Amino acid sequence: MVYAFKRLALGFALITLASVILLLADVDRRSADGRTIRLAIMQHVESTLMEDGVRGVMESLAARGYRHGERGVTIERFNAQGDMATSAAIASQLVGAGYDLVITSSTPSMQAVANANKEGRARHVFALVADPFAAGVGLDRAQPLQHPAHLVGQGSFPPVDTSFEYARRLLPSLTRVGVAWNPSESNSLAFVQRGRAVAAKMGITLLEANADSTAAVGDAIASLIAREAQAIWVGGDNTLAAAIDSVIAIARRNRVPIFTVLPGPPDRGTLFDTGFDFVEVGRRTGQLAADVLEGADMTKIPIVDVGDLVQPFLSVNTTVLDGLRDKWHVPDDLLATANVVVDKTGVHRRAAGGR
């Protein structure tokens, strides 16, 4: 009984201490006019894609006067490190913490916060979500204005069709492409479904392997190569994005190229990447977030896809061609249109705004 009482007393003491710390922190955050603005940004994994998107969000927020540490603004970042249980726990914490706005980057983070926030306790803006309408959070593809009153954002579905078309141009005899994906990610399913349709139309066999964690990615890629995949395609899967270095290393050892719809460092080892400049995608979401903070009526903001608004991006790494099993070749006209070309002399950027 005494032990239980001591534990209860300790619990109350810790709660009191935490409350005092938060109160003092809030005092420090207050601007000259007494107004405070607290923003939370949540992402699912640590990856170049997520970091680029969040960087774009913060750039636009700063341009509109919402810079961390200035004018009473506090921006706190949270990362679930690819763990769904952690994501749910962070989401529950955020929706009850009194933030002026919660911004999520990635489909799993958007879903976690939306599910924890069904009562609308927090305003929520989402970014870097391939297909928000397939995420099961109350959106209607046919009616972009039909969404929860507290939830808005922008979709950004990269050009899957284009990636396969480029691959076929680089290897006209291409007939077998492998893809590893996490079935617990609705965004990944959306990409694979699109990939299946495109591959079938082109007469390409799409070999599939599941990877429910970054630890499982290596075995999944190895199994695809063992099934004689001529190339590995990486779609919009957060698990694969977080493990991309491992994917590249395994493919390189087996002399199989990788192509993706997730542009990253152009010299990381993929043969080519086509998609969006995710910094620009993030900037557009940051503008939307600033509009919401400044009083925009969220019920009058449609859910749109920025695919038609953001310039497509292409990077090609010709050094990957050396030693491949098949005779891949990059046509000159494709090189001429690339934003970035990597060759033996270095990285060459061809367009303003390229990475």
PERATA-V352873 format. One record per backbone hydrogen bond with DSSP energy under -1.0 kcal/mol. NH is the residue of the N-H (numbers start at 1). CO is the residue of the C=O. If there is no record, write none. Layout:
NH_CO / NH_CO
This chain:
5_1 / 6_2 / 7_3 / 8_4 / 9_5 / 10_6 / 11_7 / 12_8 / 13_9 / 14_10 / 15_11 / 16_12 / 17_13 / 18_14 / 19_15 / 20_16 / 21_17 / 22_18 / 23_19 / 24_20 / 25_21 / 26_22 / 27_23 / 28_24 / 29_25 / 31_35 / 34_31 / 37_72 / 39_74 / 40_101 / 41_76 / 42_103 / 43_78 / 51_47 / 52_48 / 53_49 / 54_50 / 55_51 / 56_52 / 57_53 / 58_54 / 59_55 / 60_56 / 61_57 / 62_58 / 63_59 / 64_60 / 65_62 / 66_61 / 69_73 / 70_67 / 73_70 / 74_37 / 76_39 / 78_41 / 80_43 / 82_44 / 83_80 / 87_83 / 88_84 / 89_85 / 90_86 / 91_87 / 92_88 / 93_89 / 94_90 / 95_91 / 97_94 / 100_38 / 101_38 / 102_123 / 103_40 / 104_125 / 105_42 / 106_127 / 110_106 / 111_107 / 112_108 / 113_109 / 114_110 / 115_111 / 116_112 / 117_113 / 120_117 / 124_150 / 125_102 / 126_152 / 127_104 / 134_131 / 135_132 / 146_143 / 147_145 / 151_148 / 152_124 / 154_126 / 155_304 / 156_129 / 160_158 / 163_159 / 164_160 / 165_161 / 166_162 / 167_163 / 168_164 / 169_165 / 170_166 / 171_167 / 174_171 / 177_205 / 178_231 / 179_207 / 181_209 / 185_182 / 189_185 / 190_186 / 191_187 / 192_188 / 193_189 / 194_190 / 195_191 / 196_192 / 197_193 / 198_194 / 199_195 / 200_196 / 201_197 / 202_198 / 204_199 / 205_175 / 207_177 / 209_179 / 211_181 / 216_213 / 220_216 / 221_217 / 222_218 / 223_219 / 224_220 / 225_221 / 226_222 / 227_223 / 228_225 / 229_224 / 230_176 / 232_257 / 233_178 / 234_259 / 237_235 / 241_237 / 242_238 / 244_241 / 247_243 / 248_244 / 249_245 / 250_246 / 251_247 / 252_248 / 253_249 / 254_250 / 255_252 / 256_251 / 259_232 / 260_272 / 261_234 / 268_265 / 271_258 / 273_315 / 274_260 / 275_313 / 278_276 / 281_277 / 282_278 / 283_279 / 284_280 / 285_281 / 286_282 / 287_283 / 288_284 / 289_285 / 290_286 / 291_287 / 292_288 / 293_289 / 294_290 / 295_292 / 296_291 / 300_297 / 301_298 / 303_144 / 306_155 / 309_306 / 310_306 / 313_275 / 315_273 / 316_340 / 317_271 / 318_342 / 320_317 / 321_318 / 324_321 / 325_255 / 328_326 / 329_170 / 335_331 / 336_332 / 339_314 / 340_314 / 341_348 / 342_316 / 343_346 / 346_343 / 348_341 / 350_339 / 354_351
